[in-house]
Amino acid sequence: MSILSSIGRLATEFSAARARYQTERAIHALPIELQKDIGWPEAADAKTGMRFGVGSWAGAK
């Protein structure tokens, strides 16, 4: 594997992680009732204040 393909793979993973993060932010901006309607899994955790992020983008599969 060349260094350019490694950089390309990392850039692709970073781009996908950024898109997931932006989607998560948009969904979290919705009211809790709408989050529950669309089946967002963390809607129940919003009451307790616990929030888990996207996670580490490097190596997250």
N, CA, C, O and CB atoms as a CASP TS submission, in Angstrom:
PFRMAT TS
TARGET T0000
AUTHOR 0000-0000-0000
METHOD Language model
MODEL 1
PARENT N/A
ATOM      1  N   MET     1       0.845  -1.168   0.000  1.00  0.00           N
ATOM      2  CA  MET     1       0.000   0.000   0.000  1.00  0.00           C
ATOM      3  C   MET     1       0.895   1.238   0.000  1.00  0.00           C
ATOM      4  O   MET     1       1.801   1.368   0.824  1.00  0.00           O
ATOM      5  CB  MET     1      -0.964  -0.006   1.218  1.00  0.00           C
ATOM      6  N   SER     2       0.628   2.126  -0.924  1.00  0.00           N
ATOM      7  CA  SER     2       1.452   3.325  -1.014  1.00  0.00           C
ATOM      8  C   SER     2       0.974   4.381  -0.021  1.00  0.00           C
ATOM      9  O   SER     2      -0.126   4.298   0.524  1.00  0.00           O
ATOM     10  CB  SER     2       1.429   3.887  -2.443  1.00  0.00           C
ATOM     11  N   ILE     3       1.816   5.353   0.192  1.00  0.00           N
ATOM     12  CA  ILE     3       1.469   6.421   1.137  1.00  0.00           C
ATOM     13  C   ILE     3       0.291   7.242   0.610  1.00  0.00           C
ATOM     14  O   ILE     3      -0.526   7.722   1.395  1.00  0.00           O
ATOM     15  CB  ILE     3       2.689   7.338   1.392  1.00  0.00           C
ATOM     16  N   LEU     4       0.198   7.407  -0.712  1.00  0.00           N
ATOM     17  CA  LEU     4      -0.919   8.170  -1.271  1.00  0.00           C
ATOM     18  C   LEU     4      -2.250   7.452  -1.067  1.00  0.00           C
ATOM     19  O   LEU     4      -3.262   8.095  -0.788  1.00  0.00           O
ATOM     20  CB  LEU     4      -0.690   8.425  -2.758  1.00  0.00           C
ATOM     21  N   SER     5      -2.259   6.140  -1.202  1.00  0.00           N
ATOM     22  CA  SER     5      -3.502   5.412  -0.969  1.00  0.00           C
ATOM     23  C   SER     5      -3.878   5.446   0.514  1.00  0.00           C
ATOM     24  O   SER     5      -5.062   5.471   0.852  1.00  0.00           O
ATOM     25  CB  SER     5      -3.371   3.958  -1.454  1.00  0.00           C
ATOM     26  N   SER     6      -2.887   5.447   1.391  1.00  0.00           N
ATOM     27  CA  SER     6      -3.163   5.558   2.825  1.00  0.00           C
ATOM     28  C   SER     6      -3.755   6.922   3.161  1.00  0.00           C
ATOM     29  O   SER     6      -4.711   7.012   3.931  1.00  0.00           O
ATOM     30  CB  SER     6      -1.881   5.324   3.637  1.00  0.00           C
ATOM     31  N   ILE     7      -3.199   7.966   2.595  1.00  0.00           N
ATOM     32  CA  ILE     7      -3.720   9.316   2.825  1.00  0.00           C
ATOM     33  C   ILE     7      -5.132   9.429   2.257  1.00  0.00           C
ATOM     34  O   ILE     7      -6.007  10.030   2.881  1.00  0.00           O
ATOM     35  CB  ILE     7      -2.789  10.384   2.185  1.00  0.00           C
ATOM     36  N   GLY     8      -5.353   8.863   1.096  1.00  0.00           N
ATOM     37  CA  GLY     8      -6.683   8.885   0.496  1.00  0.00           C
ATOM     38  C   GLY     8      -7.706   8.157   1.336  1.00  0.00           C
ATOM     39  O   GLY     8      -8.838   8.618   1.483  1.00  0.00           O
ATOM     40  N   ARG     9      -7.314   7.013   1.895  1.00  0.00           N
ATOM     41  CA  ARG     9      -8.215   6.248   2.751  1.00  0.00           C
ATOM     42  C   ARG     9      -8.552   7.031   4.012  1.00  0.00           C
ATOM     43  O   ARG     9      -9.708   7.066   4.433  1.00  0.00           O
ATOM     44  CB  ARG     9      -7.592   4.896   3.117  1.00  0.00           C
ATOM     45  N   LEU    10      -7.541   7.663   4.620  1.00  0.00           N
ATOM     46  CA  LEU    10      -7.782   8.470   5.817  1.00  0.00           C
ATOM     47  C   LEU    10      -8.688   9.661   5.511  1.00  0.00           C
ATOM     48  O   LEU    10      -9.567   9.995   6.306  1.00  0.00           O
ATOM     49  CB  LEU    10      -6.455   8.960   6.404  1.00  0.00           C
ATOM     50  N   ALA    11      -8.476  10.295   4.370  1.00  0.00           N
ATOM     51  CA  ALA    11      -9.314  11.428   3.981  1.00  0.00           C
ATOM     52  C   ALA    11     -10.762  10.985   3.772  1.00  0.00           C
ATOM     53  O   ALA    11     -11.690  11.704   4.142  1.00  0.00           O
ATOM     54  CB  ALA    11      -8.770  12.085   2.701  1.00  0.00           C
ATOM     55  N   THR    12     -10.957   9.807   3.182  1.00  0.00           N
ATOM     56  CA  THR    12     -12.303   9.284   2.970  1.00  0.00           C
ATOM     57  C   THR    12     -12.980   8.978   4.297  1.00  0.00           C
ATOM     58  O   THR    12     -14.154   9.302   4.479  1.00  0.00           O
ATOM     59  CB  THR    12     -12.259   8.028   2.097  1.00  0.00           C
ATOM     60  N   GLU    13     -12.260   8.359   5.224  1.00  0.00           N
ATOM     61  CA  GLU    13     -12.807   8.054   6.546  1.00  0.00           C
ATOM     62  C   GLU    13     -13.152   9.332   7.305  1.00  0.00           C
ATOM     63  O   GLU    13     -14.191   9.404   7.962  1.00  0.00           O
ATOM     64  CB  GLU    13     -11.812   7.214   7.356  1.00  0.00           C
ATOM     65  N   PHE    14     -12.295  10.327   7.218  1.00  0.00           N
ATOM     66  CA  PHE    14     -12.546  11.602   7.893  1.00  0.00           C
ATOM     67  C   PHE    14     -13.779  12.277   7.312  1.00  0.00           C
ATOM     68  O   PHE    14     -14.599  12.815   8.055  1.00  0.00           O
ATOM     69  CB  PHE    14     -11.324  12.532   7.774  1.00  0.00           C
ATOM     70  N   SER    15     -13.916  12.253   5.996  1.00  0.00           N
ATOM     71  CA  SER    15     -15.069  12.857   5.347  1.00  0.00           C
ATOM     72  C   SER    15     -16.366  12.172   5.771  1.00  0.00           C
ATOM     73  O   SER    15     -17.366  12.843   6.028  1.00  0.00           O
ATOM     74  CB  SER    15     -14.912  12.794   3.832  1.00  0.00           C
ATOM     75  N   ALA    16     -16.354  10.857   5.844  1.00  0.00           N
ATOM     76  CA  ALA    16     -17.539  10.114   6.270  1.00  0.00           C
ATOM     77  C   ALA    16     -17.868  10.420   7.733  1.00  0.00           C
ATOM     78  O   ALA    16     -19.039  10.572   8.082  1.00  0.00           O
ATOM     79  CB  ALA    16     -17.325   8.598   6.074  1.00  0.00           C
ATOM     80  N   ALA    17     -16.860  10.512   8.580  1.00  0.00           N
ATOM     81  CA  ALA    17     -17.083  10.819   9.990  1.00  0.00           C
ATOM     82  C   ALA    17     -17.655  12.219  10.155  1.00  0.00           C
ATOM     83  O   ALA    17     -18.527  12.446  10.994  1.00  0.00           O
ATOM     84  CB  ALA    17     -15.780  10.686  10.782  1.00  0.00           C
ATOM     85  N   ARG    18     -17.166  13.149   9.360  1.00  0.00           N
ATOM     86  CA  ARG    18     -17.676  14.529   9.417  1.00  0.00           C
ATOM     87  C   ARG    18     -19.133  14.577   8.997  1.00  0.00           C
ATOM     88  O   ARG    18     -19.934  15.281   9.613  1.00  0.00           O
ATOM     89  CB  ARG    18     -16.839  15.459   8.519  1.00  0.00           C
ATOM     90  N   ALA    19     -19.485  13.841   7.960  1.00  0.00           N
ATOM     91  CA  ALA    19     -20.880  13.798   7.507  1.00  0.00           C
ATOM     92  C   ALA    19     -21.775  13.191   8.585  1.00  0.00           C
ATOM     93  O   ALA    19     -22.879  13.681   8.822  1.00  0.00           O
ATOM     94  CB  ALA    19     -21.001  12.988   6.196  1.00  0.00           C
ATOM     95  N   ARG    20     -21.300  12.119   9.246  1.00  0.00           N
ATOM     96  CA  ARG    20     -22.077  11.520  10.343  1.00  0.00           C
ATOM     97  C   ARG    20     -22.265  12.517  11.479  1.00  0.00           C
ATOM     98  O   ARG    20     -23.356  12.624  12.039  1.00  0.00           O
ATOM     99  CB  ARG    20     -21.382  10.247  10.869  1.00  0.00           C
ATOM    100  N   TYR    21     -21.210  13.243  11.818  1.00  0.00           N
ATOM    101  CA  TYR    21     -21.277  14.225  12.902  1.00  0.00           C
ATOM    102  C   TYR    21     -22.270  15.332  12.569  1.00  0.00           C
ATOM    103  O   TYR    21     -23.064  15.724  13.425  1.00  0.00           O
ATOM    104  CB  TYR    21     -19.888  14.824  13.171  1.00  0.00           C
ATOM    105  N   GLN    22     -22.237  15.840  11.345  1.00  0.00           N
ATOM    106  CA  GLN    22     -23.160  16.900  10.950  1.00  0.00           C
ATOM    107  C   GLN    22     -24.607  16.412  10.962  1.00  0.00           C
ATOM    108  O   GLN    22     -25.513  17.157  11.336  1.00  0.00           O
ATOM    109  CB  GLN    22     -22.797  17.428   9.562  1.00  0.00           C
ATOM    110  N   THR    23     -24.823  15.168  10.556  1.00  0.00           N
ATOM    111  CA  THR    23     -26.166  14.596  10.595  1.00  0.00           C
ATOM    112  C   THR    23     -26.637  14.466  12.038  1.00  0.00           C
ATOM    113  O   THR    23     -27.780  14.792  12.360  1.00  0.00           O
ATOM    114  CB  THR    23     -26.196  13.223   9.892  1.00  0.00           C
ATOM    115  N   GLU    24     -25.746  13.987  12.903  1.00  0.00           N
ATOM    116  CA  GLU    24     -26.089  13.846  14.318  1.00  0.00           C
ATOM    117  C   GLU    24     -26.442  15.194  14.925  1.00  0.00           C
ATOM    118  O   GLU    24     -27.406  15.291  15.685  1.00  0.00           O
ATOM    119  CB  GLU    24     -24.931  13.207  15.092  1.00  0.00           C
ATOM    120  N   ARG    25     -25.689  16.226  14.610  1.00  0.00           N
ATOM    121  CA  ARG    25     -25.992  17.562  15.130  1.00  0.00           C
ATOM    122  C   ARG    25     -27.346  18.051  14.652  1.00  0.00           C
ATOM    123  O   ARG    25     -28.096  18.650  15.423  1.00  0.00           O
ATOM    124  CB  ARG    25     -24.912  18.551  14.715  1.00  0.00           C
ATOM    125  N   ALA    26     -27.667  17.804  13.391  1.00  0.00           N
ATOM    126  CA  ALA    26     -28.952  18.236  12.838  1.00  0.00           C
ATOM    127  C   ALA    26     -30.103  17.503  13.528  1.00  0.00           C
ATOM    128  O   ALA    26     -31.130  18.110  13.831  1.00  0.00           O
ATOM    129  CB  ALA    26     -28.997  17.990  11.314  1.00  0.00           C
ATOM    130  N   ILE    27     -29.937  16.214  13.775  1.00  0.00           N
ATOM    131  CA  ILE    27     -30.994  15.447  14.431  1.00  0.00           C
ATOM    132  C   ILE    27     -31.145  15.880  15.884  1.00  0.00           C
ATOM    133  O   ILE    27     -32.264  15.965  16.391  1.00  0.00           O
ATOM    134  CB  ILE    27     -30.698  13.939  14.351  1.00  0.00           C
ATOM    135  N   HIS    28     -30.030  16.155  16.561  1.00  0.00           N
ATOM    136  CA  HIS    28     -30.108  16.592  17.949  1.00  0.00           C
ATOM    137  C   HIS    28     -30.730  17.980  18.076  1.00  0.00           C
ATOM    138  O   HIS    28     -31.201  18.345  19.153  1.00  0.00           O
ATOM    139  CB  HIS    28     -28.724  16.587  18.574  1.00  0.00           C
ATOM    140  N   ALA    29     -30.739  18.750  17.006  1.00  0.00           N
ATOM    141  CA  ALA    29     -31.355  20.067  17.030  1.00  0.00           C
ATOM    142  C   ALA    29     -32.880  19.978  16.955  1.00  0.00           C
ATOM    143  O   ALA    29     -33.577  20.944  17.266  1.00  0.00           O
ATOM    144  CB  ALA    29     -30.825  20.912  15.881  1.00  0.00           C
ATOM    145  N   LEU    30     -33.394  18.821  16.543  1.00  0.00           N
ATOM    146  CA  LEU    30     -34.837  18.623  16.463  1.00  0.00           C
ATOM    147  C   LEU    30     -35.419  18.447  17.863  1.00  0.00           C
ATOM    148  O   LEU    30     -34.712  18.024  18.777  1.00  0.00           O
ATOM    149  CB  LEU    30     -35.172  17.401  15.581  1.00  0.00           C
ATOM    150  N   PRO    31     -36.698  18.767  18.037  1.00  0.00           N
ATOM    151  CA  PRO    31     -37.335  18.515  19.336  1.00  0.00           C
ATOM    152  C   PRO    31     -37.334  17.014  19.661  1.00  0.00           C
ATOM    153  O   PRO    31     -37.325  16.174  18.761  1.00  0.00           O
ATOM    154  CB  PRO    31     -38.786  19.063  19.340  1.00  0.00           C
ATOM    155  N   ILE    32     -37.344  16.699  20.946  1.00  0.00           N
ATOM    156  CA  ILE    32     -37.303  15.307  21.404  1.00  0.00           C
ATOM    157  C   ILE    32     -38.440  14.492  20.791  1.00  0.00           C
ATOM    158  O   ILE    32     -38.248  13.330  20.434  1.00  0.00           O
ATOM    159  CB  ILE    32     -37.379  15.246  22.937  1.00  0.00           C
ATOM    160  N   GLU    33     -39.619  15.094  20.667  1.00  0.00           N
ATOM    161  CA  GLU    33     -40.768  14.370  20.120  1.00  0.00           C
ATOM    162  C   GLU    33     -40.495  13.911  18.692  1.00  0.00           C
ATOM    163  O   GLU    33     -40.835  12.785  18.327  1.00  0.00           O
ATOM    164  CB  GLU    33     -42.025  15.252  20.158  1.00  0.00           C
ATOM    165  N   LEU    34     -39.885  14.770  17.888  1.00  0.00           N
ATOM    166  CA  LEU    34     -39.552  14.386  16.511  1.00  0.00           C
ATOM    167  C   LEU    34     -38.456  13.329  16.476  1.00  0.00           C
ATOM    168  O   LEU    34     -38.480  12.427  15.638  1.00  0.00           O
ATOM    169  CB  LEU    34     -39.114  15.613  15.707  1.00  0.00           C
ATOM    170  N   GLN    35     -37.504  13.443  17.382  1.00  0.00           N
ATOM    171  CA  GLN    35     -36.448  12.438  17.449  1.00  0.00           C
ATOM    172  C   GLN    35     -37.039  11.066  17.755  1.00  0.00           C
ATOM    173  O   GLN    35     -36.626  10.061  17.175  1.00  0.00           O
ATOM    174  CB  GLN    35     -35.404  12.821  18.511  1.00  0.00           C
ATOM    175  N   LYS    36     -38.004  11.029  18.667  1.00  0.00           N
ATOM    176  CA  LYS    36     -38.655   9.755  18.998  1.00  0.00           C
ATOM    177  C   LYS    36     -39.458   9.246  17.814  1.00  0.00           C
ATOM    178  O   LYS    36     -39.485   8.043  17.555  1.00  0.00           O
ATOM    179  CB  LYS    36     -39.568   9.911  20.228  1.00  0.00           C
ATOM    180  N   ASP    37     -40.122  10.159  17.080  1.00  0.00           N
ATOM    181  CA  ASP    37     -40.922   9.755  15.927  1.00  0.00           C
ATOM    182  C   ASP    37     -40.082   9.096  14.841  1.00  0.00           C
ATOM    183  O   ASP    37     -40.528   8.150  14.192  1.00  0.00           O
ATOM    184  CB  ASP    37     -41.643  10.952  15.355  1.00  0.00           C
ATOM    185  N   ILE    38     -38.874   9.594  14.645  1.00  0.00           N
ATOM    186  CA  ILE    38     -38.027   8.999  13.602  1.00  0.00           C
ATOM    187  C   ILE    38     -37.213   7.827  14.135  1.00  0.00           C
ATOM    188  O   ILE    38     -36.481   7.176  13.389  1.00  0.00           O
ATOM    189  CB  ILE    38     -37.088  10.052  13.018  1.00  0.00           C
ATOM    190  N   GLY    39     -37.348   7.564  15.436  1.00  0.00           N
ATOM    191  CA  GLY    39     -36.667   6.404  16.007  1.00  0.00           C
ATOM    192  C   GLY    39     -35.211   6.648  16.329  1.00  0.00           C
ATOM    193  O   GLY    39     -34.407   5.715  16.328  1.00  0.00           O
ATOM    194  N   TRP    40     -34.867   7.880  16.600  1.00  0.00           N
ATOM    195  CA  TRP    40     -33.481   8.179  16.953  1.00  0.00           C
ATOM    196  C   TRP    40     -33.165   7.491  18.279  1.00  0.00           C
ATOM    197  O   TRP    40     -33.853   7.727  19.272  1.00  0.00           O
ATOM    198  CB  TRP    40     -33.237   9.728  17.047  1.00  0.00           C
ATOM    199  N   PRO    41     -32.143   6.652  18.312  1.00  0.00           N
ATOM    200  CA  PRO    41     -31.904   5.815  19.506  1.00  0.00           C
ATOM    201  C   PRO    41     -31.502   6.578  20.751  1.00  0.00           C
ATOM    202  O   PRO    41     -31.674   6.060  21.855  1.00  0.00           O
ATOM    203  CB  PRO    41     -30.849   4.821  19.208  1.00  0.00           C
ATOM    204  N   GLU    42     -30.982   7.766  20.626  1.00  0.00           N
ATOM    205  CA  GLU    42     -30.509   8.492  21.803  1.00  0.00           C
ATOM    206  C   GLU    42     -31.562   9.436  22.361  1.00  0.00           C
ATOM    207  O   GLU    42     -31.270  10.190  23.291  1.00  0.00           O
ATOM    208  CB  GLU    42     -29.259   9.269  21.463  1.00  0.00           C
ATOM    209  N   ALA    43     -32.772   9.419  21.826  1.00  0.00           N
ATOM    210  CA  ALA    43     -33.809  10.322  22.311  1.00  0.00           C
ATOM    211  C   ALA    43     -34.129  10.055  23.773  1.00  0.00           C
ATOM    212  O   ALA    43     -34.421  10.986  24.522  1.00  0.00           O
ATOM    213  CB  ALA    43     -35.069  10.186  21.466  1.00  0.00           C
ATOM    214  N   ALA    44     -34.077   8.808  24.183  1.00  0.00           N
ATOM    215  CA  ALA    44     -34.355   8.470  25.577  1.00  0.00           C
ATOM    216  C   ALA    44     -33.238   8.939  26.490  1.00  0.00           C
ATOM    217  O   ALA    44     -33.488   9.252  27.654  1.00  0.00           O
ATOM    218  CB  ALA    44     -34.556   6.970  25.732  1.00  0.00           C
ATOM    219  N   ASP    45     -32.013   8.994  25.990  1.00  0.00           N
ATOM    220  CA  ASP    45     -30.873   9.419  26.803  1.00  0.00           C
ATOM    221  C   ASP    45     -30.830  10.931  27.003  1.00  0.00           C
ATOM    222  O   ASP    45     -30.088  11.418  27.857  1.00  0.00           O
ATOM    223  CB  ASP    45     -29.581   8.957  26.163  1.00  0.00           C
ATOM    224  N   ALA    46     -31.611  11.677  26.233  1.00  0.00           N
ATOM    225  CA  ALA    46     -31.584  13.135  26.343  1.00  0.00           C
ATOM    226  C   ALA    46     -32.098  13.590  27.706  1.00  0.00           C
ATOM    227  O   ALA    46     -31.679  14.632  28.209  1.00  0.00           O
ATOM    228  CB  ALA    46     -32.420  13.772  25.226  1.00  0.00           C
ATOM    229  N   LYS    47     -33.000  12.818  28.306  1.00  0.00           N
ATOM    230  CA  LYS    47     -33.529  13.175  29.623  1.00  0.00           C
ATOM    231  C   LYS    47     -32.442  13.103  30.680  1.00  0.00           C
ATOM    232  O   LYS    47     -32.389  13.945  31.576  1.00  0.00           O
ATOM    233  CB  LYS    47     -34.692  12.256  30.004  1.00  0.00           C
ATOM    234  N   THR    48     -31.588  12.120  30.582  1.00  0.00           N
ATOM    235  CA  THR    48     -30.580  11.907  31.614  1.00  0.00           C
ATOM    236  C   THR    48     -29.347  12.776  31.410  1.00  0.00           C
ATOM    237  O   THR    48     -28.510  12.891  32.306  1.00  0.00           O
ATOM    238  CB  THR    48     -30.178  10.454  31.647  1.00  0.00           C
ATOM    239  N   GLY    49     -29.231  13.390  30.233  1.00  0.00           N
ATOM    240  CA  GLY    49     -28.074  14.228  29.969  1.00  0.00           C
ATOM    241  C   GLY    49     -26.884  13.455  29.444  1.00  0.00           C
ATOM    242  O   GLY    49     -25.850  14.045  29.133  1.00  0.00           O
ATOM    243  N   MET    50     -27.017  12.136  29.341  1.00  0.00           N
ATOM    244  CA  MET    50     -25.925  11.337  28.807  1.00  0.00           C
ATOM    245  C   MET    50     -25.955  11.413  27.281  1.00  0.00           C
ATOM    246  O   MET    50     -27.014  11.290  26.664  1.00  0.00           O
ATOM    247  CB  MET    50     -26.023   9.860  29.295  1.00  0.00           C
ATOM    248  N   ARG    51     -24.814  11.612  26.698  1.00  0.00           N
ATOM    249  CA  ARG    51     -24.753  11.701  25.243  1.00  0.00           C
ATOM    250  C   ARG    51     -23.465  11.075  24.789  1.00  0.00           C
ATOM    251  O   ARG    51     -22.385  11.402  25.281  1.00  0.00           O
ATOM    252  CB  ARG    51     -24.860  13.167  24.751  1.00  0.00           C
ATOM    253  N   PHE    52     -23.590  10.169  23.842  1.00  0.00           N
ATOM    254  CA  PHE    52     -22.419   9.503  23.288  1.00  0.00           C
ATOM    255  C   PHE    52     -22.211  10.029  21.894  1.00  0.00           C
ATOM    256  O   PHE    52     -23.156  10.078  21.106  1.00  0.00           O
ATOM    257  CB  PHE    52     -22.577   7.956  23.288  1.00  0.00           C
ATOM    258  N   GLY    53     -20.995  10.426  21.567  1.00  0.00           N
ATOM    259  CA  GLY    53     -20.694  10.994  20.274  1.00  0.00           C
ATOM    260  C   GLY    53     -20.500   9.945  19.202  1.00  0.00           C
ATOM    261  O   GLY    53     -20.761   8.760  19.408  1.00  0.00           O
ATOM    262  N   VAL    54     -20.047  10.398  18.078  1.00  0.00           N
ATOM    263  CA  VAL    54     -19.812   9.525  16.943  1.00  0.00           C
ATOM    264  C   VAL    54     -18.714   8.541  17.265  1.00  0.00           C
ATOM    265  O   VAL    54     -18.729   7.411  16.777  1.00  0.00           O
ATOM    266  CB  VAL    54     -19.457  10.332  15.701  1.00  0.00           C
ATOM    267  N   GLY    55     -17.779   8.945  18.066  1.00  0.00           N
ATOM    268  CA  GLY    55     -16.672   8.064  18.409  1.00  0.00           C
ATOM    269  C   GLY    55     -15.423   8.456  17.638  1.00  0.00           C
ATOM    270  O   GLY    55     -15.397   9.464  16.932  1.00  0.00           O
ATOM    271  N   SER    56     -14.440   7.678  17.782  1.00  0.00           N
ATOM    272  CA  SER    56     -13.189   7.944  17.097  1.00  0.00           C
ATOM    273  C   SER    56     -13.350   7.666  15.619  1.00  0.00           C
ATOM    274  O   SER    56     -13.743   6.564  15.235  1.00  0.00           O
ATOM    275  CB  SER    56     -12.053   7.104  17.685  1.00  0.00           C
ATOM    276  N   TRP    57     -13.056   8.631  14.796  1.00  0.00           N
ATOM    277  CA  TRP    57     -13.242   8.440  13.358  1.00  0.00           C
ATOM    278  C   TRP    57     -12.170   7.544  12.783  1.00  0.00           C
ATOM    279  O   TRP    57     -12.404   6.880  11.773  1.00  0.00           O
ATOM    280  CB  TRP    57     -13.239   9.777  12.636  1.00  0.00           C
ATOM    281  N   ALA    58     -11.004   7.506  13.395  1.00  0.00           N
ATOM    282  CA  ALA    58      -9.918   6.680  12.860  1.00  0.00           C
ATOM    283  C   ALA    58     -10.146   5.234  13.264  1.00  0.00           C
ATOM    284  O   ALA    58     -10.082   4.886  14.444  1.00  0.00           O
ATOM    285  CB  ALA    58      -8.533   7.177  13.362  1.00  0.00           C
ATOM    286  N   GLY    59     -10.404   4.427  12.308  1.00  0.00           N
ATOM    287  CA  GLY    59     -10.565   3.012  12.559  1.00  0.00           C
ATOM    288  C   GLY    59     -11.967   2.600  12.958  1.00  0.00           C
ATOM    289  O   GLY    59     -12.223   1.413  13.160  1.00  0.00           O
ATOM    290  N   ALA    60     -12.881   3.549  13.077  1.00  0.00           N
ATOM    291  CA  ALA    60     -14.265   3.190  13.420  1.00  0.00           C
ATOM    292  C   ALA    60     -14.923   2.586  12.188  1.00  0.00           C
ATOM    293  O   ALA    60     -15.039   3.242  11.153  1.00  0.00           O
ATOM    294  CB  ALA    60     -15.074   4.438  13.933  1.00  0.00           C
ATOM    295  N   LYS    61     -15.342   1.365  12.301  1.00  0.00           N
ATOM    296  CA  LYS    61     -15.952   0.670  11.162  1.00  0.00           C
ATOM    297  C   LYS    61     -17.361   0.298  11.492  1.00  0.00           C
ATOM    298  O   LYS    61     -18.052  -0.297  10.665  1.00  0.00           O
ATOM    299  CB  LYS    61     -15.155  -0.576  10.776  1.00  0.00           C
TER
END
